[in-house]
């Protein structure tokens, strides 16, 4: 019980101290984790009584995270083209996960997981490149 409290406190502090870019990365990671758990449940034998509940719970969790990402898009930035494209992507992912949940079909889950991982990895790379100049300037001052 005590260890769970430490984990909960660590997670809370991680979220409270994260930059907006890191928060997006955390959301991507959360969605990917939910998709992995759903995919694992989809692979379980049909007579596993918890299988359907886990699939539903994890796919809904991934959809909520994607909806949160979709809701944070800034259509005012630049010409809004990127936000519109991301909005369509998130909408596609959410619809595919709905389809997967209704049919209990792993194919759409795997597709969304693959596409979302590419997006997540690109985001992580962008964050790393943006942090590199700052860390170099800190080193040169020290």
C-alpha positions as CSV (number, residue, x, y, z in Angstrom):
1,X,0.0,0.0,0.0
2,X,2.8,2.4,0.9
3,X,4.6,1.7,-2.5
4,X,1.4,2.6,-4.3
5,X,1.2,5.9,-2.6
6,X,4.8,6.7,-3.6
7,X,4.0,5.7,-7.2
8,X,0.9,7.9,-7.2
9,X,2.8,10.9,-5.8
10,X,5.6,10.4,-8.3
11,X,3.1,10.4,-11.2
12,X,1.3,13.5,-9.9
13,X,4.6,15.3,-9.5
14,X,5.7,14.2,-13.0
15,X,2.5,15.7,-14.5
16,X,2.7,18.9,-12.5
17,X,6.3,19.6,-13.4
18,X,6.2,18.5,-17.1
19,X,6.3,21.0,-20.0
20,X,3.3,21.1,-22.4
21,X,5.4,19.0,-24.9
22,X,6.2,16.4,-22.3
23,X,2.5,16.2,-21.3
24,X,1.6,15.4,-24.9
25,X,4.3,12.7,-24.9
26,X,2.8,11.3,-21.7
27,X,-0.6,11.2,-23.3
28,X,0.8,9.3,-26.3
29,X,2.5,6.9,-24.0
30,X,-0.7,6.4,-22.0
31,X,-2.7,5.7,-25.2
32,X,-0.1,3.2,-26.4
33,X,-0.1,1.4,-23.1
34,X,-3.9,1.1,-23.2
35,X,-3.7,-0.2,-26.8
36,X,-1.0,-2.8,-25.8
37,X,-3.2,-4.0,-22.9
38,X,-6.3,-4.2,-25.2
39,X,-4.3,-6.1,-27.8
40,X,-3.1,-8.6,-25.2
41,X,-6.7,-9.1,-24.0
42,X,-7.8,-9.6,-27.6
43,X,-5.3,-12.4,-27.9
44,X,-6.7,-14.2,-24.8
45,X,-8.9,-17.3,-25.2
46,X,-12.6,-16.5,-25.8
47,X,-13.5,-18.3,-22.6
48,X,-11.6,-15.8,-20.4
49,X,-14.4,-14.0,-18.7
50,X,-12.4,-10.8,-18.0
51,X,-11.3,-10.5,-21.7
52,X,-14.2,-8.4,-22.9
53,X,-14.2,-6.1,-19.9
54,X,-10.4,-5.4,-20.3
55,X,-10.7,-4.9,-24.1
56,X,-13.6,-2.4,-23.6
57,X,-11.9,-0.6,-20.7
58,X,-8.6,-0.2,-22.4
59,X,-10.0,0.9,-25.8
60,X,-12.2,3.4,-24.1
61,X,-9.2,4.7,-22.2
62,X,-7.2,5.1,-25.4
63,X,-10.2,6.9,-27.0
64,X,-10.5,9.3,-24.1
65,X,-6.8,10.1,-24.3
66,X,-7.1,10.7,-28.1
67,X,-10.1,12.9,-27.5
68,X,-8.1,14.9,-25.0
69,X,-5.3,15.4,-27.5
70,X,-7.8,16.4,-30.1
71,X,-9.4,18.9,-27.7
72,X,-6.0,20.6,-27.1
73,X,-5.4,21.4,-30.8
74,X,-4.8,25.1,-31.5
75,X,-6.6,25.9,-34.7
76,X,-5.4,29.6,-34.4
77,X,-1.7,28.7,-34.6
78,X,-0.2,29.4,-38.0
79,X,-2.7,28.8,-40.8
80,X,-4.4,26.1,-38.8
81,X,-3.6,23.5,-41.4
82,X,-1.6,21.3,-39.0
83,X,-4.3,21.4,-36.4
84,X,-6.9,20.4,-39.0
85,X,-4.8,17.5,-40.1
86,X,-4.2,16.3,-36.6
87,X,-7.9,16.6,-35.9
88,X,-8.7,14.3,-38.8
89,X,-6.0,11.9,-37.7
90,X,-7.3,11.7,-34.1
91,X,-10.8,11.3,-35.4
92,X,-9.7,8.4,-37.6
93,X,-7.9,6.7,-34.7
94,X,-11.0,7.1,-32.5
95,X,-13.3,5.6,-35.1
96,X,-11.0,2.7,-35.7
97,X,-10.8,1.9,-32.0
98,X,-14.6,2.1,-31.8
99,X,-14.8,-0.4,-34.7
100,X,-12.2,-2.7,-32.9
101,X,-14.3,-2.5,-29.7
102,X,-17.6,-3.4,-31.4
103,X,-16.1,-6.3,-33.4
104,X,-13.4,-7.3,-30.9
105,X,-11.0,-7.2,-33.9
106,X,-7.3,-6.8,-33.2
107,X,-6.5,-5.4,-36.7
108,X,-7.7,-1.8,-36.1
109,X,-5.9,-1.8,-32.7
110,X,-2.7,-2.8,-34.4
111,X,-3.1,-0.2,-37.1
112,X,-3.8,2.6,-34.6
113,X,-1.0,1.4,-32.4
114,X,1.5,1.5,-35.3
115,X,0.4,4.9,-36.5
116,X,0.3,6.4,-33.0
117,X,3.7,5.1,-32.2
118,X,5.1,6.8,-35.3
119,X,3.5,10.1,-34.2
120,X,4.8,9.6,-30.6
121,X,8.3,8.9,-31.8
122,X,8.3,11.9,-34.0
123,X,7.0,14.1,-31.2
124,X,9.7,12.7,-28.9
125,X,12.4,13.4,-31.5
126,X,11.1,17.0,-31.9
127,X,11.2,17.5,-28.1
128,X,14.7,16.1,-27.9
129,X,16.0,18.4,-30.7
130,X,14.3,21.4,-29.2
131,X,15.9,20.7,-25.8
132,X,19.4,20.1,-27.2
133,X,20.2,23.8,-28.0
134,X,19.0,24.8,-24.4
135,X,21.2,22.2,-22.7
136,X,24.2,23.2,-24.9
137,X,23.8,26.9,-23.9
138,X,23.5,25.9,-20.2
139,X,26.8,23.9,-20.6
140,X,28.5,26.9,-22.2
141,X,27.5,29.2,-19.4
142,X,28.6,26.8,-16.6
